[in-house]
Amino acid sequence: MGRGKVVLERIENRVNRQVTFSKRRNGLLKKASELSVLCDVDVALIIFSTRGKLFEFGSTDMNKILERYHQQCYTSGSTTNLDESDIQIEEVSKLRAKYESLQRSYRNFLGEELEPLSLKELHNLEKQLDKTLSQARQRKAEIMLQKLADLHKMEQDLGDQNNQLKSKLEKDQDQQCVQEQEGGEEDPKNYEVVRADDPNMVNTTRYFEAQEEEEEEEECRGMIDGGSNLIPDWLL
């Protein structure tokens, strides 16, 4: 009867776990020793228990085996670095080639360096130019339509503002007419105000003053000429 399948999981019972560790540790150390003898290889085995206790096996000097291990790791790391450098150089070369290809395509789009192109390449270039031109025209039409829509909206907004201002002006005029009708002719605004410093008014005033002085002189003169009878005899 065969053995049942062992489930590889942590043994919860501490005593059973310690017993299993002791048995398998000894078996592992024995297998490492047998491997070094049968195959003539250097084997190093290091085990730490849960309490930190060290168990080790070395077919030769453990320090020498560890030194060889570190040297091998360093050499492998250097090889890996060299491989990465080669990969980077290859990527740079690919990017440079792609850049040069894009530069040639750009010059071809500008109509330059067309002599080396074959008939098929020229046909493909023509198709690309037609496609680019079509896309440019489509984008241009979209921008123009958007601008027309913006102008139409602006026109509507200005029309609305104009109507509002017109309505307000008509309302103000109606109120002014009502106020004038209520005030009638007694409104001080209907009278003409003559300024005191008006030159026409000053000239008119001076004219009347001169007229009065002249009338007074004539009256005195008449009294002197025709009024000798009024003077007493004892004054003559």
URJOVEN-V633569 format. One record per residue. N is the residue number from 1. RES is the residue in one small letter. NEAR is the number of other C-alpha atoms within 10 Angstrom. Layout:
BEGIN
((N,RES,NEAR) (N,RES,NEAR))
END
This chain:
BEGIN
((1,m,3) (2,g,4) (3,r,5) (4,g,6) (5,k,6) (6,v,6) (7,v,7) (8,l,6) (9,e,6) (10,r,7) (11,i,12) (12,e,8) (13,n,8) (14,r,9) (15,v,10) (16,n,10) (17,r,12) (18,q,13) (19,v,11) (20,t,12) (21,f,14) (22,s,12) (23,k,10) (24,r,11) (25,r,15) (26,n,12) (27,g,12) (28,l,15) (29,l,19) (30,k,12) (31,k,12) (32,a,18) (33,s,19) (34,e,14) (35,l,15) (36,s,16) (37,v,13) (38,l,8) (39,c,8) (40,d,10) (41,v,12) (42,d,17) (43,v,18) (44,a,19) (45,l,14) (46,i,11) (47,i,14) (48,f,10) (49,s,12) (50,t,9) (51,r,6) (52,g,8) (53,k,8) (54,l,10) (55,f,13) (56,e,11) (57,f,17) (58,g,19) (59,s,18) (60,t,13) (61,d,12) (62,m,17) (63,n,11) (64,k,12) (65,i,15) (66,l,13) (67,e,11) (68,r,12) (69,y,12) (70,h,12) (71,q,11) (72,q,12) (73,c,12) (74,y,12) (75,t,12) (76,s,12) (77,g,12) (78,s,12) (79,t,12) (80,t,12) (81,n,12) (82,l,12) (83,d,12) (84,e,12) (85,s,12) (86,d,12) (87,i,12) (88,q,12) (89,i,12) (90,e,12) (91,e,12) (92,v,12) (93,s,12) (94,k,12) (95,l,12) (96,r,12) (97,a,12) (98,k,12) (99,y,12) (100,e,12) (101,s,12) (102,l,12) (103,q,12) (104,r,15) (105,s,15) (106,y,12) (107,r,13) (108,n,16) (109,f,15) (110,l,10) (111,g,10) (112,e,11) (113,e,12) (114,l,15) (115,e,8) (116,p,8) (117,l,12) (118,s,10) (119,l,9) (120,k,9) (121,e,12) (122,l,15) (123,h,12) (124,n,12) (125,l,18) (126,e,13) (127,k,12) (128,q,13) (129,l,13) (130,d,12) (131,k,12) (132,t,12) (133,l,12) (134,s,12) (135,q,12) (136,a,12) (137,r,12) (138,q,12) (139,r,12) (140,k,12) (141,a,12) (142,e,12) (143,i,12) (144,m,12) (145,l,12) (146,q,12) (147,k,12) (148,l,12) (149,a,12) (150,d,12) (151,l,12) (152,h,12) (153,k,12) (154,m,12) (155,e,12) (156,q,12) (157,d,12) (158,l,12) (159,g,12) (160,d,12) (161,q,12) (162,n,12) (163,n,12) (164,q,11) (165,l,12) (166,k,12) (167,s,12) (168,k,12) (169,l,12) (170,e,11) (171,k,11) (172,d,11) (173,q,12) (174,d,11) (175,q,11) (176,q,12) (177,c,11) (178,v,10) (179,q,12) (180,e,14) (181,q,10) (182,e,11) (183,g,13) (184,g,11) (185,e,11) (186,e,10) (187,d,12) (188,p,10) (189,k,11) (190,n,11) (191,y,9) (192,e,7) (193,v,8) (194,v,9) (195,r,10) (196,a,9) (197,d,8) (198,d,9) (199,p,10) (200,n,11) (201,m,13) (202,v,12) (203,n,10) (204,t,10) (205,t,12) (206,r,11) (207,y,11) (208,f,11) (209,e,10) (210,a,11) (211,q,11) (212,e,11) (213,e,11) (214,e,11) (215,e,11) (216,e,12) (217,e,11) (218,e,11) (219,e,11) (220,c,11) (221,r,12) (222,g,11) (223,m,12) (224,i,12) (225,d,8) (226,g,9) (227,g,11) (228,s,11) (229,n,7) (230,l,9) (231,i,10) (232,p,8) (233,d,8) (234,w,5) (235,l,5) (236,l,6))
END
